[in-house]
């Protein structure tokens, strides 16, 4: 990269810093929403724990509860993996921002190997961050699918109970 390009156009340095900074911000928002989902999963497990204290209505209700508890536990595991990956991405993007700032500062003093080294390190760290985001999002998607399975299971129970109670009224 020609150092005169950086001094002539402030957009070049801004681009190197802004991209990781924007990804850092996006990762932070994703981490906050994942923490919120983790807390909601904890609340759901607490509800299931309280429900387990009362005797089950039938063996099928007990089996359904165990299946839901297993899905909620799996969901919590997926959310924790996602949070780990998102935190890794957040750290990588913050580090990439710092590396690109150092590289831009170094390029004004010397050109050549140091500048290329910082650029390569920034790119590698950026790819680690993007990989963390992708892995985190895949885990979030899987956790969401488990939530949907539980919602559908509970909806089916409600429909069955409603139709049974309607039959008894007739």
N, C-alpha and C positions, 0 to 999 in steps of 0.2 A: 504494500500500500504506500502510496506517495504521501509523505508528511505534509506537503503543501495542500493536498486535498482536505486534510483535517483542519488546517488553519484557515483555508478559504471557505469551507462549508461547515457551519456548526451542526448541520443535520447529520453528518457522518458520525461524530462522537455521540450526539444525542441518540441516534439509532442504536448504537452499541450499548448504551446505558438504558435506554427506555424499554427495549424489548425484555431484558431480564427483569427490570423493575415492574413492568406490567404483569409478567408471569408470576412474580413474587406476590403481587397484590391478588391476582386471581387464585393463587394457591392458598393464600391466607383466608379468603372468603370460603373456599372449598373446605379448608380445615375447620373453620367455625361451623359450617353446616353439618359436617361429619360428626363433630363433637355433639352437636344438638341431636343428631340421629342416634348417637351412642347413648345419650342420656334418655332419650325416648325409649330405646330398646331396654334399658335398665328399668324404666318405669313399667314397661310391659311385662318384664320378667317378674317384677315385684307383684304385679296384679295376678300373674299366674301362680306365684307362690302363695298368696293369700287365698286364691281360689282352691289351691290344693289342700288347704287346711280343712275344708269342708268335705264330707264324704261325696264321692262321685255318684251321679244319678244312675249310671249303668256302666257296664264294661266298655261299651263303645265310647261313652263320654270320657272315661279314664284313658283309653287309647288315643283319642283325639287330643286330649290335653297333653299327653306325653309327646305326641307328634309335634304339637305347637311349641312346646318347651324346647324340643330339639331344634326346631327351625329358628326360634328366637336366639338360642345359644349359638347356632351357626351364623346367624346374622350378626351377632355381637363380635364374633371372631373375624368375619369379613370386614366389618367396620373398623376394627382395630388394625387389621392389615392395611386397609385403605388409609387410615390416619397415619400409620407409619410411613407409607409411601408418599403421602402428601407432605408430611414433615420433611422427608428426604428431599422432595422436589423444592420445597420452600427454602431449605438450606442451600441447595444447589443453585437456585436462581439468585439468592442473595450473594452467594460466593461468586457467581458468574458476573454479577453487577460490579462487585469489588474488583475482580480480576480485569474486567474491561476498563474500569476507571484507572487502575494502575498501568495497564497497557497503554492507554491513551496518554497518560502523564509521561510514561517512559519514552513514548515515541517522539516526544519533543526534544529529548536529550540524545537519544541514539536511535538509529534505525537498523533494521536487519534482524538478527537472530532473536533478540529480546522481544521485539515487537511481534514477531511471528510466534514465538513461544507463548506469550500471553494470549494471543488470539486463539491459538490451538487449545490452550488450557480452558479458556472461556467457552469455546465451542463444545469441548468434551463435557464440561460441567453442565452446560446448557442441555445437552442431550441426556445426561443423567436426570436432570430435572424433568424434562419432558417424559422420559421413561417412568419416573415416579408418578407423574400426573396420570399417565395412561394406565399404569398398574392400579393406582388408587381408584380411578374411575371404573375400571372393570370390576373391582371389588364392591364399589358402591352399587353398581348395576346388579350384581348378584345378590347383594343384601336387599335391594329393592324388590327383586323377584321373590325372595323369601317372604317379604312383607305381603306381597300380593297373594301368595299361596295361603298365608294365614287369614287374610281378609276373605278370600274366596271360601275357605273352610268354614269360617264363622258365619258367612252369609248363607251357606248351604244349611247349616244347623238352624239358623233363624227361620229360613224358608220351610224347612221340614217341621219344625215345632209349630209354626203358624198354620201350616196346612193340616197338621194333626189336630190342633186345637179347633180349627174350623170344622173339621169332620166331626169332632165330639159335640159341637154345638148343634149340629143338624140332627 
